Amino acid sequence: MVKMGNAGIMMTYEMSSYLEQQLEKRFTLFKLWESPTKSLFLDRYADSVRAVVGSTKEGADSELIDSLPRLEIIASYSVGLDKIDLDKCRERGIRVTNTPDVLTDDVADAAIGLAIATLRKICACDGFVRSRLWRNGDFELATKFSGKSIGIVGLGRIGSAIAKRAEAFGCTISYHSRTKKHNKSYKYYSNIIDLATNCEILVISCSLTEETRHIVNRGVLDALGPKGILINIGRGQHVDEHELVSALRYGRIAGAGLDVFENEPHVPESLFGLENVVLLPHVGSETVETSSAMADLVVANLEAHFLNKPLLTPVI
């Protein structure tokens, strides 16, 4: 283990006790959330911070970056980078890393789990038993998952892992992405409306950009149709939540499995009373094994930077 106590690292919020421990063993760690206000923290520590560790919950916007004159690197405890101002980082020559690959399996597993839970009404079944309703009669019939047609928006690492799992259930795969993947045999649709029209389960697994914000709108939901299921393990902002709630309430789609929401941790209360939706608190990658692997990768990137070695997973 390399100790670099003169390198000041700022964590933006309390994201992982294991990560905190590993950072404290090697660096001087500053915890933003322990300060009464961000301005007081910056007044005291701004000149000491050489690295920021954030995630998709709280990263580093242009204001924070500008307030840290000695900032050299931002290591994100996530794959997503939508909470980091990448243009500002390029302008300042600040390195950026993330944690790809190590969470791919968990998020893909969660997507398949959400699809099965939604179609087979797993959560409603659980409530049926716990409410002692079974003694009054059998639960209603659910819908089969095996053999369904799956449309995936974003066929990157996670999207490809979802496709591989779905194929094991006899599902047919099609996808939409910015460009056609010539190394994939799945059917490609150049626009999401055509994909939604031709699949039974639409899975969102693309990155969040200005182009993909609200990529799932009323038109897409109507194309998916009254027998269609939406699964979102991407970002909440991919979906127009107002239109989604309306589609679920009035049967314009059959159901949804959601791990992410537009204004986390605030979830539309109108979703709570619906039995055709399964809700997760953004835990797609939240396993003990993956959390540790992500933390180790964050630390390894920081060590590499301060030892002037190549970064393991550079973004910038």
Sequence and secondary structure as in RCSB ss.txt:
>XXXX:A:sequence
MVKMGNAGIMMTYEMSSYLEQQLEKRFTLFKLWESPTKSLFLDRYADSVRAVVGSTKEGADSELIDSLPRLEIIA
SYSVGLDKIDLDKCRERGIRVTNTPDVLTDDVADAAIGLAIATLRKICACDGFVRSRLWRNGDFELATKFSGKSI
GIVGLGRIGSAIAKRAEAFGCTISYHSRTKKHNKSYKYYSNIIDLATNCEILVISCSLTEETRHIVNRGVLDALG
PKGILINIGRGQHVDEHELVSALRYGRIAGAGLDVFENEPHVPESLFGLENVVLLPHVGSETVETSSAMADLVVA
NLEAHFLNKPLLTPVI
>XXXX:A:secstr
    TTSEEEESS   HHHHHHHHHHSEEEEGGGSSSHHHHHHHHGGGEEEEEE SSS B HHHHHT TT  EEE
ESSS  TTB HHHHHHHT EEE   STTHHHHHHHHHHHHHHHHTTHHHHHHHHHTT GGG         TT EE
EEE  SHHHHHHHHHHHHTT EEEEE SS  TT  SEE SSHHHHHHT SEEEE     TTTTT B HHHHHHH 
TT EEEE S GGGB HHHHHHHHHTTSSSEEEES  TBTTB  GGGTT TTEEE  S TT  HHHHHHHHHHHHH
HHHHHHTT   SSB  
